[in-house]
Amino acid sequence: MWTRGLWCTLGGVAWAWLLTGCALWDARGQLLMMGQACTITGTVIADDEVPGPYVVVAFRAPEEEGAVPEPVDHVVSAGGGDWFFGLAPGRYQVLAFADPERDGQHEEGAPVYLANEGGVLECPAGTRLTDMDIRIGGDVAAAHAIELPPVRERGPDGSPFSVGGVTVFGEVISLDDPRFDDDVARGSQWRPLDFMLAGYAGIYFLEPYDPDRTPVLFVHGMNGSPRGFAELIDHLDRERYQPWLYYYPSGLPLQTVAAHLAQTLEELELRYDVESLPVVAHSMGGLVAKGFLHERERRATPARIPRMIALSTPWRGHVAAQSGVDRSPVVIPVWRDMAPGSEYQRRLFESELSGETELHLLFGFRRPDGGGRAGTDGVLTLSTMLHPPIQGMASSVYGVDATHAGILAHPLALERVQMLLEPAP
C-alpha cells in the first residue's frame, strides 16, 4: 500500500525530507551496510541425463588444508536456471549436487558439480561475483557427504551469514502477528537491512500445507504487509485454496525483491510438489509480481502460474518517487524503480508474459473523502494504473468505485478476485 506518509516523504511538499531527517539518517546507514555484502550469482546448466532437482551449496572455505568445508547456505533449483547467494564477506566455495529424492541428502562418493572449477572465491565487502555457471553432468568430483543444516546457518551470536539464513520458508503464522504491524511495515522502507536481519522477509503460511488445496500467493505493496489482504483472505474459498503470503522490505530495489521471491518460492514449490499457483498483488506488489514472473522464465520452475491479479498497481510509477530521487539527500533504492519510466519498469514491458499466465487488472477510481485530485484513487492516477502497454497484455480490466486501500475490502473487488481465481471449465 502506498501510504499517505510516504506521499509526504517523497515530495508532497518541497522540503518534506526535513520532516523525516531521522529516518533518512537511518536509511543512509542501512544502505552503507548493505553495500558491504558479498553477492555470488550464477546459473545451473542442467543435463537431461542427470535428473534434478539440484541443490547449490555455498561453503565457507576452510582455513586449514584438508579441513571439511562448512555449508552456510543453499539454493534449490528445480531443473536448472539462475541462482544467487547474499553472504557476509569472506572466502567461499560453491558446488551443486543432484537431489532426485528431494531430501537434501548427498552421500559420500556421489558426484558434485563445481563452480569456478572448485576454486576458492575471494569475496570481500562490497564484491559481486557473477556468471558462476555450474554445468550438471560435466566434470565431477567425488566428495565427502554434504550435510545441510536443518535451518540455514547463523553465527554463534545469532548473526546471519546469508540472505537464506534470514528468510522465512513457509512458517505458519497469524495475520495478527506483531511482525505484520504497521510500524514494522513502514519502517522497512527506511531500515530494510534491519527488517531482513530480524528474519521477517519470506513466505508465510496461515496454516500447515494441505496438498488437496491450491496455494494462492499474495504480494503486498509499499509500506504494506500481508495483513492488508485480510478481507480477501476471509473471502477466499478455503476448501479449495490456501493463502501464501510474501513479506518483504519496501526499501529494497524491486529487482532484488523479485529475485528473492522467485528463489524462495521455487524451494517451496519443490518441497510441496505444487503444480499451480495463482498470484494476487496490490499496488507496488504488482510490479514485484510481474518482475517475479520474468525471473521465473530464467528458472525451470515446477509450478504453473495460471493467473496474476493486480489491484491498483502503478505500472508507470509515481511522480512522488521522482521527487524523492531529485530532492532527497539520501535516495532509497526503491524510489528509483518507482520513478516514472524507470529502467525496472521498462524491462517489465520488454516481453510478453508467458502464454500460461493470464494477467487481470483491477483499479479504483474513488477519491478519498475531503481530498484527492480528479482521476486518482487518492494515491495513484488512472494513467499509471491503466498504462496502455499493460492493458495490452491484460486479459481483463475492471474498475471499482474504491480508494487505493479501499479496493482491498470493496465487495465488488472481493467478488471479482474470487471469480478470477476459479479454474477454467
Buried (B, 14 or more C-beta within 10 A) or exposed (E): BBBBBBBBBBBEEEEBBEEBEEBBEBBBBBBEEBEEBBBBBBBBBBBEEBEBBBBBBBBBBBEEEEEEBEBBBBBBBBBBBBBBBBBBBBBBBBBBBBBEEBEBBBEEEBBBBBBBEBEEBEBEEEBEBEEBEBBBBEEBEEBEEBEBBEEBBBEEEEEBBBBBBBBBBBEEBEBEBEBBEBEBBBBBBBBBBBBBBBBBBBBBBBEEBBEEBBBBBBBBBBBBBBBBBBBBBEBBEBEEBBBBBBBBBBBBBBBBBBBBBBBBBBBBBBBBEBEBBBBBBBBBBBBBBBBBBBBBBBBBBBBBBBBBBBBBBBBBBBBBBBBBBEBBEBBBBBBBBBBBEBEBBEBBBEEEBEEEBBBBBBBBBBBBEEEBEEEBBBBBBBBBBBBEEBEEBBEEBBBBEBBBBBBBBBEBBBEBBBEBBEEEE
